[in-house]
């Protein structure tokens, strides 16, 4: 019992994650916070989510017989595009029930993460920033560079529109809007507008997210019982 409690504390401290157990099923709670760190390490004073931790963790969750579903809680400013898409693709490819909940913010590459779950939710006060692909540091001013940016942007748009109800036209319009953000091109949408646009499935918070996930777990168990 003591070792189980210690393991739980370590999990929360190391990954911002926890496992809840109840009669309705065991749910793994994973948080994506701060900046999503990719191939390059972020400064020590920046709160990060490391993709090399999250990827094997998702594989473990999908494979584990002790875990029935995943609750993904998001409060992220975005970060590395390839790392964010890698995590998003894994979540979208999971067979187990998954629910995402945007709290605070789900900006930039956090948007594919939010829509990657089978059911997405957003708190009424949470926001999501949609903008074109951008890169900091040295950039080679060549046509091939801009072509690469365009291809990456198309991949993000494809993923978001395939995993949500928002139209490609509206998402592109949000992405390229001017006058919405003082120093950038793009749009900030808040909870209700994110739902009305089809980007996120519904408004909600912790109770709604857990209730939905328990319902999905229950239906999945019933399907397995029928087959058995």
Buried (B, 14 or more C-beta within 10 A) or exposed (E): EEEEEEEEEEBBEEBBBBBEEEEBBBBBBBBBBBBBBBEEEBEEEEEBBBBEBBBEBBEEBBEEEEBBBBBBBBBBBBBBBBBBBBBBBBBBEBEBBBBBBBBBBBBBBBBBBBBBBBBBBBBEEBBBBBBBBBEEEEEEEEEEEEEBBEEBBEBBBEBBBEBBEBEEEBBBEBBBBEEBBEEEBBBBBBBEBBBEBBBBBBBBBBEBBBEBBBBBBBEBEEEEEEEE
